[in-house]
Amino acid sequence: MEGKMTWDWFVPPSMADTTGRLGIPNAFDLFMDMASMDSDRIGNGVKQLLPQGRFWVTTKTLIRFHRRPAIADIVELSTWPENIKGIRGLKGNRDYLVRTKEGEVLLDGKTEWTMLDKNANDYVDLYGVYPDDFEFCEELACPQNYFKIKDDFEEEPFASYKVLSLDTDFVGHMNNVAYVRAFSNCFTAEEWRKLKISELEIHFRRPCFEGDTLDFSRRPGPGGYTEVRGSVDGATKVILRYK
């Protein structure tokens, strides 16, 4: 089985922001949907896993925005899982590319995934969830390493967000993209235009639930990045870095 999935995609108005281009949170939506489509093709998607009491969990996502496509653009999407590493294979990366039909890279990125077995209350060895004939793609869409940051730093509080019912997913946790959307809503449309974000990385530490109040704080980081911590009652739930 071929390791990479590639197809054309029309940028719909429903996924554009006030600039008329693919929105920052919508790009995270898109990557999640791309992963879901390809996993279903491979045979380890939601339809196949839920009856087994298993589900994928995203631990980290990094997206680099080189140039966001505009409404009605037709772009080429590609995604593929990287080869599994480690003795038990408890974590794996998935890569993403969004390109013009001429080959210009518009967005690239990756996610770090793990799989949980609710019945066994344990992580799943990823070596056993791919078909025997699956051909892993050795290409790296985004060779950049995930950042490392401790959450025990002093920050400037700047916004809060109450988790709503529609922010939660089918297991009752705050959806991964809902964190990005909550963070995005901390800024006005004019502030977003001035930010001109070229890179956004998010690390998920602990789940949030409906009714939680997620407090955001931030500090300047090295290399021109801004580091953001999202916490509930002082406990870190999510960490972001952007520039």
N, C-alpha and C positions, 0 to 999 in steps of 0.2 A: 504494500500500500504506500502510495506517495506521501511524503512527509509534509509537504507545503500545500496550502489551499489558497487559490488566487481567483478573484472575480471582480467584475466592474460594479460600481455603486454610484447612485445618483444622490447628491447632497440635498436632502429635503428641507423646506423652510422650517419644519418643526424642530430641526436640530441646529438652527442658526441662532446667534446672539444678536445684540444690538449693532454689531459691526456688519451684519449680513454674511458672516462666515461661520463655519462650524464652531460651536461654542466649546469652551474649555471643558465643562462637565460633560457635554455631549460627546466629546472625544473619548472620555472614559466609558460612557455608555456604548459607543461604537466598538471599542476594544473588547468590552465584555461580551457584546453580541457576536463579534467575530470569533471569540474563543468558544462560545456556546455552539455556533454553527459547525466549527471544525471538530469539536469534541463529539458532536452528534455523528458527524461523518466517520470519525475514527471508531466510534463504538463505546466511548466512555463519557458521554454527555449526560445531561439531566435525565432524559427519558430512560436511559439504561441504568443510571446509578440510584435514583430514588427508590425503586423497588427493592434494592439491596441495602437501603438505609445508609447510603454513602452520598457525599456531596463534596464538590471542590470548594476550597476556601482560599481567597486571595490574601496574601500577607504583605505584598509590596507591589506598587505599580509606578513605573517611570515613563513619562511621555515627553518627547522633545518636539516642539512646535517650530518647524522651519518656516512654513507658510501655510496658514489655515485655508482650506478650500472654501469657495463661496457657494451660496445657494445655487442649485441647479448645475453645478460642476459635475462632470462624470469622472470619477477617479478609479484607480486600481487598488484593491485591497489585497493584502497577503498576510497570512498568519501561519505559524507552525510551532510545535513544541520542541524545545531543545532536548538533546539526549539527557537521560537521567544520570545523576552523579551521586556518589556516596555509597556506603555499604548497604544501607537499608533503602535508600532512595526516597526519603521522606519529603523532599522538596524538589520542585522542578520549575524551569522558566519557560514562558511562552513568548514568542517574538511577534511583532506587528510592524507592517509597513503600509503607508498610504502614499501613493505616487500618482503623478499625472500620467496620462496615456503615453507621453513622451519620455517618461522615466524619471522626472524630477521628484525627489523625495520631499513630501510635504510634512508628514508626521512619521516618527518612528518611536519605538518603545518596547517595553517588556513588562511582564508581570511574573512574580514569584508565587507559585501555587503549592498547596498541600491538599491532601484529601483526608476527610474524616469519615470514620465508620461509627454511626450513632449507636448501633447495636453493640459493638465491641467497646465503645467509648475509647477509641484509640485511632492513631494515624494509620494510613494505608501505605504499604510498600508500593511505590509507583512503578517499579519494575514489572509488576504483574497486571497493569491496567491497559497495556497497549497490545495490539495484535502481534503475533509472531512475525508476520511479514511486513511490519511497519518500518519504513525507511526514514530514520531521523535525519532532518536537514541540518547540516553543519554550519550553515550561514548564521551570522549574528546581525540582527537588525540594529541593535543598540549595544555595542561592546562596553559602553560605560558602566562602571560598577555602581551598585546601589550605595547611597551614602550611609555613613555610620554616625549616629548622634545619640548622646545620652539625654534623657529627659529631666535631669536634675539641674536645670539652670534657671536663673532668674529671668523672667520675661515681662513684657508689657501687655497687660490684659487689653483687648481691643474689641471683643464682640462675644455675644452669647447666642445660642440657638437651641430652641426646644424641639426635641425629636417628635415628629408627628407620625400618625398611623401609616400614612403613605410613604414614609421614609424606610419602613421595615420590609424585609424580604419574607420568603415563604418559611423560613425557620425562626422568624420573630426578631432577628437581629437588624440593626440599622444597615441598609444596603450600602455596599462599598461606594457607589457613585453618589449616594445621598450625602456622604461626608464631604465630597468635593463640591457638591451643590450648596451645602450649608456654608462651607468656607467661602465660596464664590459670592454668596449673598451678603457677606460681610462688607462688600464694596458696592459703591454706586456704579452705574453704567459708565459714567465719565471717568471714575477711578480705574475701572477695568481697561478702558481705552488707553489711559496713560501708563498702566502697568506694562502692557505689551509682553505678556508672559511668553518666554521661549522654552521654558522647562518647568515641569511640575512633577514632584515625586511624593508619594504618600505611603506611609507604613502603618499598618493596622495592628494595634497592640491588644486591645480588649473590646468586646462588642458593646454597643450602646443599644438601648431599648426605648420603646415608645414612652414618652413622658420625661425622659432624661433631659437635663439641661447641659448642653455641651458648651463649655467655656473655652474660647480661643485666646491665646496669648502668643506673642511673637518677639523675636530678637534678630538683630543683624547677624548673619553667619559669614564664614570665610568665602572668598571667591565671588563676592557680589550677591550671594544668595540671602534670602530671608527664611528663617526657620520658624515654624508655627507648631504649637502644641495644643491639642484639643483634649480637655479633661472633664470629668464629671466628679464633683465633690473631691477634687484634688487628685484623683486617679487618672493617669494618662490613658487615653483611649486611642489617640491617633496622633501621628507626627507628620508634618508636611515640610517640604523645602521647595522654594521656587525662586526664579529670577527672570 
